[in-house]
Amino acid sequence: MLAISSAGGAERANEREGFNTAQTAILTLLALIVGFSFSMAAGRYDIRKNYEEAEANAIGTEYFRAGLLPADDAAKLRTLLKDYLDQRILFYQTGDERELQQINTRTAQLQTELWSPVQTEANAQPTPVLALSVSGMNDVLNSQGYTQAAFWNRIPTGAWCLMLAVALSANLLVGYSRRRTHGGVTRLHVLPMVVCVAFFFIADLDTPRKGIIRVVPQNLISLADSLHGQ
């Protein structure tokens, strides 16, 4: 009987050890996935902020380079740039899809109108001085494309599914462990709460137009205040 009892105790000990190993492994995997996903979301947020700054610099530079064109074209180009700047600010601030579509349509129209006088003068007088204005306008147009691509760049759906599956498995294992060891109910709620908070911040960072953490176009607004004040 003693031998059977010892064998049963050893078997239960091995079972607990295997269970603890599996639980530790999946909790570690969950921590790695959440940390990696948070890093991806934070990196994308930083990229969106950097592109907002780049847009403001490109528009401001081209506004002054417009003076290299003939007076009439320069005045027209600067008026268009102010209108374009207002549309870019609205792009960052709006959360309505219908309004966003109108902003994108107006932005595309303005880009065509902005390029036209620069192209005309460059074809008529292809000088190094005018090349600066052409280069500056190219930066303005490219910066908008980079920003749009950054807003589309989100955490893949597959990664979200993987995070949810691992989080669910980890919570089930922790709950089963607490039931076996008769652990406190309070500790049972800690992991789900931590996972929910982590998922909330990851989703918030990864959603450019919704939520709490959003890119505020401070550089564009500051530039608009400066240009409209002239």
PyMOL CGO cylinders between C-alpha atoms (Angstrom):
from pymol import cmd
from pymol.cgo import CYLINDER

trace = [
    CYLINDER, 0.00, 0.00, 0.00, 2.83, 2.37, 0.85, 0.3, 1, 1, 1, 1, 1, 1,
    CYLINDER, 2.83, 2.37, 0.85, 4.45, 1.69, -2.52, 0.3, 1, 1, 1, 1, 1, 1,
    CYLINDER, 4.45, 1.69, -2.52, 1.17, 2.34, -4.34, 0.3, 1, 1, 1, 1, 1, 1,
    CYLINDER, 1.17, 2.34, -4.34, 0.65, 5.57, -2.40, 0.3, 1, 1, 1, 1, 1, 1,
    CYLINDER, 0.65, 5.57, -2.40, 4.19, 6.70, -3.17, 0.3, 1, 1, 1, 1, 1, 1,
    CYLINDER, 4.19, 6.70, -3.17, 3.73, 5.89, -6.84, 0.3, 1, 1, 1, 1, 1, 1,
    CYLINDER, 3.73, 5.89, -6.84, 0.44, 7.83, -6.92, 0.3, 1, 1, 1, 1, 1, 1,
    CYLINDER, 0.44, 7.83, -6.92, 2.05, 10.79, -5.20, 0.3, 1, 1, 1, 1, 1, 1,
    CYLINDER, 2.05, 10.79, -5.20, 4.94, 10.79, -7.65, 0.3, 1, 1, 1, 1, 1, 1,
    CYLINDER, 4.94, 10.79, -7.65, 2.51, 10.60, -10.56, 0.3, 1, 1, 1, 1, 1, 1,
    CYLINDER, 2.51, 10.60, -10.56, 0.51, 13.57, -9.26, 0.3, 1, 1, 1, 1, 1, 1,
    CYLINDER, 0.51, 13.57, -9.26, 3.73, 15.50, -8.69, 0.3, 1, 1, 1, 1, 1, 1,
    CYLINDER, 3.73, 15.50, -8.69, 4.80, 14.83, -12.27, 0.3, 1, 1, 1, 1, 1, 1,
    CYLINDER, 4.80, 14.83, -12.27, 1.36, 15.87, -13.48, 0.3, 1, 1, 1, 1, 1, 1,
    CYLINDER, 1.36, 15.87, -13.48, 1.54, 19.14, -11.53, 0.3, 1, 1, 1, 1, 1, 1,
    CYLINDER, 1.54, 19.14, -11.53, 5.04, 19.78, -12.82, 0.3, 1, 1, 1, 1, 1, 1,
    CYLINDER, 5.04, 19.78, -12.82, 3.92, 19.24, -16.42, 0.3, 1, 1, 1, 1, 1, 1,
    CYLINDER, 3.92, 19.24, -16.42, 0.90, 21.48, -15.91, 0.3, 1, 1, 1, 1, 1, 1,
    CYLINDER, 0.90, 21.48, -15.91, 3.01, 24.23, -14.36, 0.3, 1, 1, 1, 1, 1, 1,
    CYLINDER, 3.01, 24.23, -14.36, 5.47, 24.00, -17.23, 0.3, 1, 1, 1, 1, 1, 1,
    CYLINDER, 5.47, 24.00, -17.23, 2.70, 24.33, -19.80, 0.3, 1, 1, 1, 1, 1, 1,
    CYLINDER, 2.70, 24.33, -19.80, 1.16, 27.25, -17.91, 0.3, 1, 1, 1, 1, 1, 1,
    CYLINDER, 1.16, 27.25, -17.91, 4.47, 29.06, -17.64, 0.3, 1, 1, 1, 1, 1, 1,
    CYLINDER, 4.47, 29.06, -17.64, 5.17, 28.50, -21.34, 0.3, 1, 1, 1, 1, 1, 1,
    CYLINDER, 5.17, 28.50, -21.34, 1.83, 29.89, -22.53, 0.3, 1, 1, 1, 1, 1, 1,
    CYLINDER, 1.83, 29.89, -22.53, 2.01, 32.86, -20.14, 0.3, 1, 1, 1, 1, 1, 1,
    CYLINDER, 2.01, 32.86, -20.14, 5.48, 33.62, -21.47, 0.3, 1, 1, 1, 1, 1, 1,
    CYLINDER, 5.48, 33.62, -21.47, 4.20, 33.32, -25.04, 0.3, 1, 1, 1, 1, 1, 1,
    CYLINDER, 4.20, 33.32, -25.04, 1.32, 35.67, -24.21, 0.3, 1, 1, 1, 1, 1, 1,
    CYLINDER, 1.32, 35.67, -24.21, 3.71, 38.23, -22.73, 0.3, 1, 1, 1, 1, 1, 1,
    CYLINDER, 3.71, 38.23, -22.73, 5.94, 38.06, -25.80, 0.3, 1, 1, 1, 1, 1, 1,
    CYLINDER, 5.94, 38.06, -25.80, 3.04, 38.42, -28.25, 0.3, 1, 1, 1, 1, 1, 1,
    CYLINDER, 3.04, 38.42, -28.25, 1.47, 41.31, -26.33, 0.3, 1, 1, 1, 1, 1, 1,
    CYLINDER, 1.47, 41.31, -26.33, 4.84, 43.05, -26.02, 0.3, 1, 1, 1, 1, 1, 1,
    CYLINDER, 4.84, 43.05, -26.02, 5.61, 42.55, -29.70, 0.3, 1, 1, 1, 1, 1, 1,
    CYLINDER, 5.61, 42.55, -29.70, 2.16, 43.79, -30.76, 0.3, 1, 1, 1, 1, 1, 1,
    CYLINDER, 2.16, 43.79, -30.76, 2.42, 46.83, -28.50, 0.3, 1, 1, 1, 1, 1, 1,
    CYLINDER, 2.42, 46.83, -28.50, 5.82, 47.61, -30.02, 0.3, 1, 1, 1, 1, 1, 1,
    CYLINDER, 5.82, 47.61, -30.02, 4.31, 47.34, -33.54, 0.3, 1, 1, 1, 1, 1, 1,
    CYLINDER, 4.31, 47.34, -33.54, 1.42, 49.66, -32.65, 0.3, 1, 1, 1, 1, 1, 1,
    CYLINDER, 1.42, 49.66, -32.65, 3.67, 52.19, -30.91, 0.3, 1, 1, 1, 1, 1, 1,
    CYLINDER, 3.67, 52.19, -30.91, 6.07, 52.16, -33.86, 0.3, 1, 1, 1, 1, 1, 1,
    CYLINDER, 6.07, 52.16, -33.86, 3.26, 52.84, -36.31, 0.3, 1, 1, 1, 1, 1, 1,
    CYLINDER, 3.26, 52.84, -36.31, 2.03, 55.69, -34.12, 0.3, 1, 1, 1, 1, 1, 1,
    CYLINDER, 2.03, 55.69, -34.12, 5.51, 57.24, -34.12, 0.3, 1, 1, 1, 1, 1, 1,
    CYLINDER, 5.51, 57.24, -34.12, 5.69, 56.89, -37.90, 0.3, 1, 1, 1, 1, 1, 1,
    CYLINDER, 5.69, 56.89, -37.90, 2.40, 58.75, -38.28, 0.3, 1, 1, 1, 1, 1, 1,
    CYLINDER, 2.40, 58.75, -38.28, 3.71, 61.55, -36.06, 0.3, 1, 1, 1, 1, 1, 1,
    CYLINDER, 3.71, 61.55, -36.06, 6.96, 61.76, -38.04, 0.3, 1, 1, 1, 1, 1, 1,
    CYLINDER, 6.96, 61.76, -38.04, 5.09, 61.96, -41.35, 0.3, 1, 1, 1, 1, 1, 1,
    CYLINDER, 5.09, 61.96, -41.35, 2.88, 64.75, -39.97, 0.3, 1, 1, 1, 1, 1, 1,
    CYLINDER, 2.88, 64.75, -39.97, 6.01, 66.72, -39.18, 0.3, 1, 1, 1, 1, 1, 1,
    CYLINDER, 6.01, 66.72, -39.18, 7.45, 65.92, -42.62, 0.3, 1, 1, 1, 1, 1, 1,
    CYLINDER, 7.45, 65.92, -42.62, 4.27, 67.16, -44.30, 0.3, 1, 1, 1, 1, 1, 1,
    CYLINDER, 4.27, 67.16, -44.30, 4.40, 70.45, -42.43, 0.3, 1, 1, 1, 1, 1, 1,
    CYLINDER, 4.40, 70.45, -42.43, 8.07, 70.93, -43.37, 0.3, 1, 1, 1, 1, 1, 1,
    CYLINDER, 8.07, 70.93, -43.37, 7.43, 70.12, -47.04, 0.3, 1, 1, 1, 1, 1, 1,
    CYLINDER, 7.43, 70.12, -47.04, 4.46, 72.48, -47.34, 0.3, 1, 1, 1, 1, 1, 1,
    CYLINDER, 4.46, 72.48, -47.34, 6.24, 75.29, -45.51, 0.3, 1, 1, 1, 1, 1, 1,
    CYLINDER, 6.24, 75.29, -45.51, 9.35, 74.93, -47.66, 0.3, 1, 1, 1, 1, 1, 1,
    CYLINDER, 9.35, 74.93, -47.66, 7.38, 74.93, -50.91, 0.3, 1, 1, 1, 1, 1, 1,
    CYLINDER, 7.38, 74.93, -50.91, 5.40, 77.97, -49.79, 0.3, 1, 1, 1, 1, 1, 1,
    CYLINDER, 5.40, 77.97, -49.79, 8.61, 80.00, -49.69, 0.3, 1, 1, 1, 1, 1, 1,
    CYLINDER, 8.61, 80.00, -49.69, 10.05, 78.38, -52.81, 0.3, 1, 1, 1, 1, 1, 1,
    CYLINDER, 10.05, 78.38, -52.81, 6.94, 79.51, -54.68, 0.3, 1, 1, 1, 1, 1, 1,
    CYLINDER, 6.94, 79.51, -54.68, 8.62, 82.93, -54.77, 0.3, 1, 1, 1, 1, 1, 1,
    CYLINDER, 8.62, 82.93, -54.77, 10.98, 81.51, -57.39, 0.3, 1, 1, 1, 1, 1, 1,
    CYLINDER, 10.98, 81.51, -57.39, 8.08, 81.44, -59.87, 0.3, 1, 1, 1, 1, 1, 1,
    CYLINDER, 8.08, 81.44, -59.87, 6.65, 84.50, -61.68, 0.3, 1, 1, 1, 1, 1, 1,
    CYLINDER, 6.65, 84.50, -61.68, 4.57, 86.75, -59.44, 0.3, 1, 1, 1, 1, 1, 1,
    CYLINDER, 4.57, 86.75, -59.44, 1.16, 85.61, -60.71, 0.3, 1, 1, 1, 1, 1, 1,
    CYLINDER, 1.16, 85.61, -60.71, 2.02, 81.93, -60.45, 0.3, 1, 1, 1, 1, 1, 1,
    CYLINDER, 2.02, 81.93, -60.45, 3.60, 82.43, -57.04, 0.3, 1, 1, 1, 1, 1, 1,
    CYLINDER, 3.60, 82.43, -57.04, 0.49, 84.13, -55.65, 0.3, 1, 1, 1, 1, 1, 1,
    CYLINDER, 0.49, 84.13, -55.65, -1.77, 81.40, -57.08, 0.3, 1, 1, 1, 1, 1, 1,
    CYLINDER, -1.77, 81.40, -57.08, 0.47, 78.63, -55.77, 0.3, 1, 1, 1, 1, 1, 1,
    CYLINDER, 0.47, 78.63, -55.77, 0.59, 80.08, -52.26, 0.3, 1, 1, 1, 1, 1, 1,
    CYLINDER, 0.59, 80.08, -52.26, -3.20, 80.40, -52.14, 0.3, 1, 1, 1, 1, 1, 1,
    CYLINDER, -3.20, 80.40, -52.14, -3.53, 76.77, -53.22, 0.3, 1, 1, 1, 1, 1, 1,
    CYLINDER, -3.53, 76.77, -53.22, -0.98, 75.67, -50.63, 0.3, 1, 1, 1, 1, 1, 1,
    CYLINDER, -0.98, 75.67, -50.63, -2.97, 77.34, -47.85, 0.3, 1, 1, 1, 1, 1, 1,
    CYLINDER, -2.97, 77.34, -47.85, -6.12, 75.54, -48.99, 0.3, 1, 1, 1, 1, 1, 1,
    CYLINDER, -6.12, 75.54, -48.99, -4.17, 72.29, -49.27, 0.3, 1, 1, 1, 1, 1, 1,
    CYLINDER, -4.17, 72.29, -49.27, -2.78, 72.79, -45.77, 0.3, 1, 1, 1, 1, 1, 1,
    CYLINDER, -2.78, 72.79, -45.77, -6.29, 73.19, -44.37, 0.3, 1, 1, 1, 1, 1, 1,
    CYLINDER, -6.29, 73.19, -44.37, -7.32, 69.91, -46.02, 0.3, 1, 1, 1, 1, 1, 1,
    CYLINDER, -7.32, 69.91, -46.02, -4.34, 68.10, -44.54, 0.3, 1, 1, 1, 1, 1, 1,
    CYLINDER, -4.34, 68.10, -44.54, -5.28, 69.32, -41.05, 0.3, 1, 1, 1, 1, 1, 1,
    CYLINDER, -5.28, 69.32, -41.05, -8.83, 68.06, -41.56, 0.3, 1, 1, 1, 1, 1, 1,
    CYLINDER, -8.83, 68.06, -41.56, -7.42, 64.71, -42.69, 0.3, 1, 1, 1, 1, 1, 1,
    CYLINDER, -7.42, 64.71, -42.69, -5.85, 64.19, -39.27, 0.3, 1, 1, 1, 1, 1, 1,
    CYLINDER, -5.85, 64.19, -39.27, -8.79, 65.52, -37.27, 0.3, 1, 1, 1, 1, 1, 1,
    CYLINDER, -8.79, 65.52, -37.27, -11.80, 63.89, -38.88, 0.3, 1, 1, 1, 1, 1, 1,
    CYLINDER, -11.80, 63.89, -38.88, -13.21, 60.56, -37.78, 0.3, 1, 1, 1, 1, 1, 1,
    CYLINDER, -13.21, 60.56, -37.78, -16.16, 60.49, -40.17, 0.3, 1, 1, 1, 1, 1, 1,
    CYLINDER, -16.16, 60.49, -40.17, -15.69, 58.26, -43.23, 0.3, 1, 1, 1, 1, 1, 1,
    CYLINDER, -15.69, 58.26, -43.23, -17.95, 60.33, -45.47, 0.3, 1, 1, 1, 1, 1, 1,
    CYLINDER, -17.95, 60.33, -45.47, -16.14, 63.53, -44.59, 0.3, 1, 1, 1, 1, 1, 1,
    CYLINDER, -16.14, 63.53, -44.59, -12.81, 61.77, -45.07, 0.3, 1, 1, 1, 1, 1, 1,
    CYLINDER, -12.81, 61.77, -45.07, -13.83, 60.78, -48.58, 0.3, 1, 1, 1, 1, 1, 1,
    CYLINDER, -13.83, 60.78, -48.58, -14.63, 64.39, -49.39, 0.3, 1, 1, 1, 1, 1, 1,
    CYLINDER, -14.63, 64.39, -49.39, -11.28, 65.51, -47.94, 0.3, 1, 1, 1, 1, 1, 1,
    CYLINDER, -11.28, 65.51, -47.94, -9.41, 62.96, -50.04, 0.3, 1, 1, 1, 1, 1, 1,
    CYLINDER, -9.41, 62.96, -50.04, -11.26, 64.05, -53.19, 0.3, 1, 1, 1, 1, 1, 1,
    CYLINDER, -11.26, 64.05, -53.19, -10.50, 67.70, -52.54, 0.3, 1, 1, 1, 1, 1, 1,
    CYLINDER, -10.50, 67.70, -52.54, -6.87, 66.87, -51.72, 0.3, 1, 1, 1, 1, 1, 1,
    CYLINDER, -6.87, 66.87, -51.72, -6.40, 65.03, -55.01, 0.3, 1, 1, 1, 1, 1, 1,
    CYLINDER, -6.40, 65.03, -55.01, -7.93, 67.96, -56.88, 0.3, 1, 1, 1, 1, 1, 1,
    CYLINDER, -7.93, 67.96, -56.88, -5.63, 70.43, -55.15, 0.3, 1, 1, 1, 1, 1, 1,
    CYLINDER, -5.63, 70.43, -55.15, -2.59, 68.30, -55.89, 0.3, 1, 1, 1, 1, 1, 1,
    CYLINDER, -2.59, 68.30, -55.89, -3.37, 68.50, -59.60, 0.3, 1, 1, 1, 1, 1, 1,
    CYLINDER, -3.37, 68.50, -59.60, -3.83, 72.26, -59.37, 0.3, 1, 1, 1, 1, 1, 1,
    CYLINDER, -3.83, 72.26, -59.37, -0.59, 72.65, -57.39, 0.3, 1, 1, 1, 1, 1, 1,
    CYLINDER, -0.59, 72.65, -57.39, 1.48, 70.69, -59.87, 0.3, 1, 1, 1, 1, 1, 1,
    CYLINDER, 1.48, 70.69, -59.87, 0.16, 72.48, -62.95, 0.3, 1, 1, 1, 1, 1, 1,
    CYLINDER, 0.16, 72.48, -62.95, 1.88, 75.91, -62.59, 0.3, 1, 1, 1, 1, 1, 1,
    CYLINDER, 1.88, 75.91, -62.59, 5.13, 74.36, -61.45, 0.3, 1, 1, 1, 1, 1, 1,
    CYLINDER, 5.13, 74.36, -61.45, 5.18, 71.97, -64.39, 0.3, 1, 1, 1, 1, 1, 1,
    CYLINDER, 5.18, 71.97, -64.39, 4.31, 74.71, -66.87, 0.3, 1, 1, 1, 1, 1, 1,
    CYLINDER, 4.31, 74.71, -66.87, 7.13, 76.98, -65.73, 0.3, 1, 1, 1, 1, 1, 1,
    CYLINDER, 7.13, 76.98, -65.73, 9.62, 74.11, -65.52, 0.3, 1, 1, 1, 1, 1, 1,
    CYLINDER, 9.62, 74.11, -65.52, 8.85, 73.11, -69.11, 0.3, 1, 1, 1, 1, 1, 1,
    CYLINDER, 8.85, 73.11, -69.11, 9.09, 76.70, -70.31, 0.3, 1, 1, 1, 1, 1, 1,
    CYLINDER, 9.09, 76.70, -70.31, 12.29, 77.57, -68.41, 0.3, 1, 1, 1, 1, 1, 1,
    CYLINDER, 12.29, 77.57, -68.41, 14.10, 74.45, -67.15, 0.3, 1, 1, 1, 1, 1, 1,
    CYLINDER, 14.10, 74.45, -67.15, 16.57, 76.26, -64.91, 0.3, 1, 1, 1, 1, 1, 1,
    CYLINDER, 16.57, 76.26, -64.91, 18.24, 75.03, -61.69, 0.3, 1, 1, 1, 1, 1, 1,
    CYLINDER, 18.24, 75.03, -61.69, 16.31, 77.68, -59.75, 0.3, 1, 1, 1, 1, 1, 1,
    CYLINDER, 16.31, 77.68, -59.75, 12.94, 76.39, -60.93, 0.3, 1, 1, 1, 1, 1, 1,
    CYLINDER, 12.94, 76.39, -60.93, 14.14, 72.87, -60.24, 0.3, 1, 1, 1, 1, 1, 1,
    CYLINDER, 14.14, 72.87, -60.24, 14.09, 73.76, -56.54, 0.3, 1, 1, 1, 1, 1, 1,
    CYLINDER, 14.09, 73.76, -56.54, 10.40, 74.59, -56.75, 0.3, 1, 1, 1, 1, 1, 1,
    CYLINDER, 10.40, 74.59, -56.75, 9.70, 71.38, -58.65, 0.3, 1, 1, 1, 1, 1, 1,
    CYLINDER, 9.70, 71.38, -58.65, 11.62, 69.36, -56.06, 0.3, 1, 1, 1, 1, 1, 1,
    CYLINDER, 11.62, 69.36, -56.06, 9.75, 71.05, -53.22, 0.3, 1, 1, 1, 1, 1, 1,
    CYLINDER, 9.75, 71.05, -53.22, 6.35, 70.34, -54.78, 0.3, 1, 1, 1, 1, 1, 1,
    CYLINDER, 6.35, 70.34, -54.78, 7.40, 66.75, -55.32, 0.3, 1, 1, 1, 1, 1, 1,
    CYLINDER, 7.40, 66.75, -55.32, 8.11, 66.50, -51.59, 0.3, 1, 1, 1, 1, 1, 1,
    CYLINDER, 8.11, 66.50, -51.59, 4.68, 67.94, -50.79, 0.3, 1, 1, 1, 1, 1, 1,
    CYLINDER, 4.68, 67.94, -50.79, 2.91, 65.35, -52.92, 0.3, 1, 1, 1, 1, 1, 1,
    CYLINDER, 2.91, 65.35, -52.92, 5.07, 62.45, -51.75, 0.3, 1, 1, 1, 1, 1, 1,
    CYLINDER, 5.07, 62.45, -51.75, 4.63, 63.29, -48.08, 0.3, 1, 1, 1, 1, 1, 1,
    CYLINDER, 4.63, 63.29, -48.08, 0.85, 62.97, -48.45, 0.3, 1, 1, 1, 1, 1, 1,
    CYLINDER, 0.85, 62.97, -48.45, 1.27, 59.51, -49.97, 0.3, 1, 1, 1, 1, 1, 1,
    CYLINDER, 1.27, 59.51, -49.97, 3.57, 58.39, -47.17, 0.3, 1, 1, 1, 1, 1, 1,
    CYLINDER, 3.57, 58.39, -47.17, 1.08, 59.63, -44.58, 0.3, 1, 1, 1, 1, 1, 1,
    CYLINDER, 1.08, 59.63, -44.58, -1.80, 57.80, -46.24, 0.3, 1, 1, 1, 1, 1, 1,
    CYLINDER, -1.80, 57.80, -46.24, 0.22, 54.58, -46.35, 0.3, 1, 1, 1, 1, 1, 1,
    CYLINDER, 0.22, 54.58, -46.35, 1.05, 54.96, -42.64, 0.3, 1, 1, 1, 1, 1, 1,
    CYLINDER, 1.05, 54.96, -42.64, -2.65, 55.34, -41.78, 0.3, 1, 1, 1, 1, 1, 1,
    CYLINDER, -2.65, 55.34, -41.78, -3.43, 52.15, -43.71, 0.3, 1, 1, 1, 1, 1, 1,
    CYLINDER, -3.43, 52.15, -43.71, -0.61, 50.21, -42.06, 0.3, 1, 1, 1, 1, 1, 1,
    CYLINDER, -0.61, 50.21, -42.06, -2.31, 48.34, -39.20, 0.3, 1, 1, 1, 1, 1, 1,
    CYLINDER, -2.31, 48.34, -39.20, -1.65, 45.22, -37.14, 0.3, 1, 1, 1, 1, 1, 1,
    CYLINDER, -1.65, 45.22, -37.14, -2.80, 42.25, -39.29, 0.3, 1, 1, 1, 1, 1, 1,
    CYLINDER, -2.80, 42.25, -39.29, -6.03, 40.47, -38.39, 0.3, 1, 1, 1, 1, 1, 1,
    CYLINDER, -6.03, 40.47, -38.39, -4.11, 37.21, -38.06, 0.3, 1, 1, 1, 1, 1, 1,
    CYLINDER, -4.11, 37.21, -38.06, -1.97, 38.70, -35.31, 0.3, 1, 1, 1, 1, 1, 1,
    CYLINDER, -1.97, 38.70, -35.31, -5.08, 39.80, -33.40, 0.3, 1, 1, 1, 1, 1, 1,
    CYLINDER, -5.08, 39.80, -33.40, -6.57, 36.29, -33.72, 0.3, 1, 1, 1, 1, 1, 1,
    CYLINDER, -6.57, 36.29, -33.72, -3.34, 34.77, -32.42, 0.3, 1, 1, 1, 1, 1, 1,
    CYLINDER, -3.34, 34.77, -32.42, -3.26, 37.15, -29.45, 0.3, 1, 1, 1, 1, 1, 1,
    CYLINDER, -3.26, 37.15, -29.45, -6.87, 36.37, -28.56, 0.3, 1, 1, 1, 1, 1, 1,
    CYLINDER, -6.87, 36.37, -28.56, -6.32, 32.62, -28.82, 0.3, 1, 1, 1, 1, 1, 1,
    CYLINDER, -6.32, 32.62, -28.82, -3.21, 32.69, -26.63, 0.3, 1, 1, 1, 1, 1, 1,
    CYLINDER, -3.21, 32.69, -26.63, -4.86, 35.03, -24.12, 0.3, 1, 1, 1, 1, 1, 1,
    CYLINDER, -4.86, 35.03, -24.12, -7.91, 32.77, -23.86, 0.3, 1, 1, 1, 1, 1, 1,
    CYLINDER, -7.91, 32.77, -23.86, -5.74, 29.70, -23.37, 0.3, 1, 1, 1, 1, 1, 1,
    CYLINDER, -5.74, 29.70, -23.37, -3.66, 31.44, -20.71, 0.3, 1, 1, 1, 1, 1, 1,
    CYLINDER, -3.66, 31.44, -20.71, -6.75, 32.54, -18.78, 0.3, 1, 1, 1, 1, 1, 1,
    CYLINDER, -6.75, 32.54, -18.78, -8.23, 29.06, -18.92, 0.3, 1, 1, 1, 1, 1, 1,
    CYLINDER, -8.23, 29.06, -18.92, -5.04, 27.51, -17.59, 0.3, 1, 1, 1, 1, 1, 1,
    CYLINDER, -5.04, 27.51, -17.59, -4.77, 30.08, -14.79, 0.3, 1, 1, 1, 1, 1, 1,
    CYLINDER, -4.77, 30.08, -14.79, -8.41, 29.55, -13.86, 0.3, 1, 1, 1, 1, 1, 1,
    CYLINDER, -8.41, 29.55, -13.86, -7.99, 25.76, -13.82, 0.3, 1, 1, 1, 1, 1, 1,
    CYLINDER, -7.99, 25.76, -13.82, -4.84, 26.11, -11.73, 0.3, 1, 1, 1, 1, 1, 1,
    CYLINDER, -4.84, 26.11, -11.73, -6.61, 28.29, -9.15, 0.3, 1, 1, 1, 1, 1, 1,
    CYLINDER, -6.61, 28.29, -9.15, -9.48, 25.80, -8.98, 0.3, 1, 1, 1, 1, 1, 1,
    CYLINDER, -9.48, 25.80, -8.98, -7.11, 22.92, -8.31, 0.3, 1, 1, 1, 1, 1, 1,
    CYLINDER, -7.11, 22.92, -8.31, -5.14, 24.77, -5.66, 0.3, 1, 1, 1, 1, 1, 1,
    CYLINDER, -5.14, 24.77, -5.66, -8.20, 26.55, -4.21, 0.3, 1, 1, 1, 1, 1, 1,
    CYLINDER, -8.20, 26.55, -4.21, -6.54, 29.95, -4.82, 0.3, 1, 1, 1, 1, 1, 1,
    CYLINDER, -6.54, 29.95, -4.82, -8.22, 33.24, -4.04, 0.3, 1, 1, 1, 1, 1, 1,
    CYLINDER, -8.22, 33.24, -4.04, -10.82, 34.66, -6.40, 0.3, 1, 1, 1, 1, 1, 1,
    CYLINDER, -10.82, 34.66, -6.40, -9.13, 38.06, -6.37, 0.3, 1, 1, 1, 1, 1, 1,
    CYLINDER, -9.13, 38.06, -6.37, -5.97, 36.72, -7.95, 0.3, 1, 1, 1, 1, 1, 1,
    CYLINDER, -5.97, 36.72, -7.95, -8.10, 34.97, -10.58, 0.3, 1, 1, 1, 1, 1, 1,
    CYLINDER, -8.10, 34.97, -10.58, -9.21, 38.37, -11.93, 0.3, 1, 1, 1, 1, 1, 1,
    CYLINDER, -9.21, 38.37, -11.93, -5.75, 39.87, -12.26, 0.3, 1, 1, 1, 1, 1, 1,
    CYLINDER, -5.75, 39.87, -12.26, -4.69, 38.25, -15.54, 0.3, 1, 1, 1, 1, 1, 1,
    CYLINDER, -4.69, 38.25, -15.54, -7.92, 39.00, -17.48, 0.3, 1, 1, 1, 1, 1, 1,
    CYLINDER, -7.92, 39.00, -17.48, -7.81, 42.62, -16.33, 0.3, 1, 1, 1, 1, 1, 1,
    CYLINDER, -7.81, 42.62, -16.33, -4.17, 43.05, -17.32, 0.3, 1, 1, 1, 1, 1, 1,
    CYLINDER, -4.17, 43.05, -17.32, -4.77, 41.42, -20.71, 0.3, 1, 1, 1, 1, 1, 1,
    CYLINDER, -4.77, 41.42, -20.71, -7.83, 43.61, -21.37, 0.3, 1, 1, 1, 1, 1, 1,
    CYLINDER, -7.83, 43.61, -21.37, -5.92, 46.79, -20.53, 0.3, 1, 1, 1, 1, 1, 1,
    CYLINDER, -5.92, 46.79, -20.53, -3.01, 45.73, -22.75, 0.3, 1, 1, 1, 1, 1, 1,
    CYLINDER, -3.01, 45.73, -22.75, -5.35, 44.90, -25.64, 0.3, 1, 1, 1, 1, 1, 1,
    CYLINDER, -5.35, 44.90, -25.64, -7.16, 48.22, -25.21, 0.3, 1, 1, 1, 1, 1, 1,
    CYLINDER, -7.16, 48.22, -25.21, -3.97, 50.28, -25.51, 0.3, 1, 1, 1, 1, 1, 1,
    CYLINDER, -3.97, 50.28, -25.51, -2.70, 48.23, -28.44, 0.3, 1, 1, 1, 1, 1, 1,
    CYLINDER, -2.70, 48.23, -28.44, -6.01, 48.68, -30.28, 0.3, 1, 1, 1, 1, 1, 1,
    CYLINDER, -6.01, 48.68, -30.28, -6.09, 52.39, -29.42, 0.3, 1, 1, 1, 1, 1, 1,
    CYLINDER, -6.09, 52.39, -29.42, -2.59, 52.99, -30.75, 0.3, 1, 1, 1, 1, 1, 1,
    CYLINDER, -2.59, 52.99, -30.75, -3.36, 50.96, -33.85, 0.3, 1, 1, 1, 1, 1, 1,
    CYLINDER, -3.36, 50.96, -33.85, -6.54, 52.95, -34.68, 0.3, 1, 1, 1, 1, 1, 1,
    CYLINDER, -6.54, 52.95, -34.68, -5.50, 56.31, -36.17, 0.3, 1, 1, 1, 1, 1, 1,
    CYLINDER, -5.50, 56.31, -36.17, -8.94, 57.96, -36.24, 0.3, 1, 1, 1, 1, 1, 1,
    CYLINDER, -8.94, 57.96, -36.24, -10.67, 56.52, -33.18, 0.3, 1, 1, 1, 1, 1, 1,
    CYLINDER, -10.67, 56.52, -33.18, -9.92, 56.19, -29.49, 0.3, 1, 1, 1, 1, 1, 1,
    CYLINDER, -9.92, 56.19, -29.49, -7.97, 58.28, -27.03, 0.3, 1, 1, 1, 1, 1, 1,
    CYLINDER, -7.97, 58.28, -27.03, -4.43, 58.29, -28.42, 0.3, 1, 1, 1, 1, 1, 1,
    CYLINDER, -4.43, 58.29, -28.42, -4.41, 60.07, -31.78, 0.3, 1, 1, 1, 1, 1, 1,
    CYLINDER, -4.41, 60.07, -31.78, -1.88, 62.05, -33.79, 0.3, 1, 1, 1, 1, 1, 1,
    CYLINDER, -1.88, 62.05, -33.79, -2.58, 65.75, -33.27, 0.3, 1, 1, 1, 1, 1, 1,
    CYLINDER, -2.58, 65.75, -33.27, -1.40, 67.78, -36.30, 0.3, 1, 1, 1, 1, 1, 1,
    CYLINDER, -1.40, 67.78, -36.30, 0.40, 70.34, -34.17, 0.3, 1, 1, 1, 1, 1, 1,
    CYLINDER, 0.40, 70.34, -34.17, 3.02, 71.15, -36.80, 0.3, 1, 1, 1, 1, 1, 1,
    CYLINDER, 3.02, 71.15, -36.80, 0.42, 71.61, -39.55, 0.3, 1, 1, 1, 1, 1, 1,
    CYLINDER, 0.42, 71.61, -39.55, -1.78, 73.77, -37.31, 0.3, 1, 1, 1, 1, 1, 1,
    CYLINDER, -1.78, 73.77, -37.31, 1.19, 75.92, -36.30, 0.3, 1, 1, 1, 1, 1, 1,
    CYLINDER, 1.19, 75.92, -36.30, 2.17, 76.34, -39.96, 0.3, 1, 1, 1, 1, 1, 1,
    CYLINDER, 2.17, 76.34, -39.96, -1.40, 77.24, -40.91, 0.3, 1, 1, 1, 1, 1, 1,
    CYLINDER, -1.40, 77.24, -40.91, -1.54, 79.90, -38.21, 0.3, 1, 1, 1, 1, 1, 1,
    CYLINDER, -1.54, 79.90, -38.21, 1.73, 81.33, -39.50, 0.3, 1, 1, 1, 1, 1, 1,
    CYLINDER, 1.73, 81.33, -39.50, 0.76, 81.33, -43.20, 0.3, 1, 1, 1, 1, 1, 1,
    CYLINDER, 0.76, 81.33, -43.20, -2.78, 82.61, -42.75, 0.3, 1, 1, 1, 1, 1, 1,
    CYLINDER, -2.78, 82.61, -42.75, -1.41, 85.40, -40.61, 0.3, 1, 1, 1, 1, 1, 1,
    CYLINDER, -1.41, 85.40, -40.61, 0.69, 86.73, -43.50, 0.3, 1, 1, 1, 1, 1, 1,
]
cmd.load_cgo(trace, "trace")
